[in-house]
Amino acid sequence: MQLIVSSRTLRYILMAACLMPLWLALSMASQEIRTSKARNALAIAAKSTGENRLEFLNKAKKALTPPGPTGELYDLTAQLALLSPQTDLNAAQMLTQLALQRSPVRAESWARLAYIERVREGKLTDKALNYLDRSFVVEPAGYTQFILWRMEFMFAHWSQLSLSLQEVTMRSYCVIAIWYGKGYALKMAQKAGNQDLEMHAEKTLDLTCSL
């Protein structure tokens, strides 16, 4: 009788071992679907206004509930906290830190921490500058939407940047010039209204960028 029970237990163990990869695959597929839905909804919401914006924020919220468990899902939920009508800096910071705990090489997460610190303190503190430096270390360029946002953020605070951060910003600036053209890149720098930045941008475009 004892041998029969042991054989049955063994069968259960083997069945569980066979089903585990399937469960993991289904879980990963579910997370990918949530991620895709949330990312698309947030991208549209960021460019929308009024009821249309709220509609897509709600779609993103639905896809991101509950938060996690992946770094990207936590990161997207942090974006939602900043885009929502009632911005929640504390939630955005906590969720961004959770994202970084799971994946420290998230340039957007490090840049978001710098943004949150800037909003709270009214300037780029040493902590914010350190966050920005890490952002460039882990990802000098980045995907289109992020690289444009980060470049505008750096240009808006050009006079507060260290020389090393100005240098890495200009290297990333070349990527934008290659992607969108020298004219687009120059207008982007001029928009900040900083003569020192404009001088650096023109010099970079003429001497450094390989177009």
C-alpha positions, 0 to 999 in steps of 0.5 A, spaced: 500 500 500 505 504 501 508 503 494 502 505 491 501 511 495 509 513 493 508 512 486 501 516 485 505 522 489 511 521 484 506 522 478 503 528 481 510 531 482 512 529 475 505 532 472 507 539 476 514 539 473 511 538 466 505 544 468 510 549 471 513 551 464 506 552 461 504 556 467 510 560 467 509 561 459 502 563 460 504 568 466 509 571 461 505 572 456 499 575 460 505 580 463 507 582 456 499 583 454 499 588 460 505 591 458 503 593 451 496 595 453 499 600 458 504 602 454 500 604 448 495 607 452 500 612 456 503 614 449 496 616 447 494 619 453 500 623 453 499 627 447 491 627 448 487 632 452 480 632 456 476 626 456 480 623 451 486 623 455 482 620 461 479 615 457 486 612 455 489 613 462 483 609 465 485 604 460 492 604 462 490 604 469 486 597 468 492 594 465 496 596 470 492 593 476 495 590 480 502 594 479 508 589 477 511 584 478 516 586 472 520 592 472 517 595 466 510 594 469 512 598 475 515 603 471 509 604 467 505 605 473 510 610 475 508 614 469 501 613 470 502 616 477 505 622 474 500 623 468 494 622 472 490 629 473 492 628 481 499 627 480 502 623 486 510 624 486 510 619 492 507 613 488 511 615 482 518 615 486 516 608 490 514 605 483 520 607 480 524 605 485 521 598 485 522 598 477 530 599 479 530 594 484 528 589 478 532 592 473 537 597 475 539 599 467 532 602 466 535 609 463 528 612 463 527 610 471 533 614 473 531 620 469 524 620 472 527 620 479 531 626 477 525 629 474 521 628 481 527 631 485 527 637 480 519 638 482 520 637 489 526 642 490 525 647 484 532 645 481 537 640 480 540 638 486 546 633 487 541 627 487 538 629 481 544 630 477 547 623 480 540 620 477 541 623 470 548 621 470 546 614 471 541 615 466 546 616 461 551 611 463 545 605 462 543 608 456 546 614 452 541 614 447 534 610 448 527 609 444 525 615 440 520 618 445 524 618 451 531 620 448 527 627 446 524 628 453 530 627 456 534 632 451 528 637 452 529 636 460 537 637 459 536 643 455 531 646 460 536 646 465 543 646 461 546 652 466 545 647 472 548 641 469 555 639 470 560 639 464 560 632 464 553 631 463 553 637 458 558 633 454 554 626 454 548 630 453 551 633 446 553 626 444 546 624 445 544 630 441 548 627 435 543 621 435 537 626 434 541 630 429 542 623 425 535 621 426 531 627 425 536 632 421 540 638 423 535 643 422 530 639 427 536 638 432 538 646 432 531 648 433 530 644 439 536 647 442 534 654 440 527 653 443 531 653 450 533 660 449 540 659 452 545 662 448 551 658 451 547 651 449 545 654 442 553 655 441 554 648 444 549 645 439 552 649 433 559 647 434 556 639 436 553 639 429 558 642 425 564 638 428 562 632 432 556 629 429 557 624 423 551 626 419 
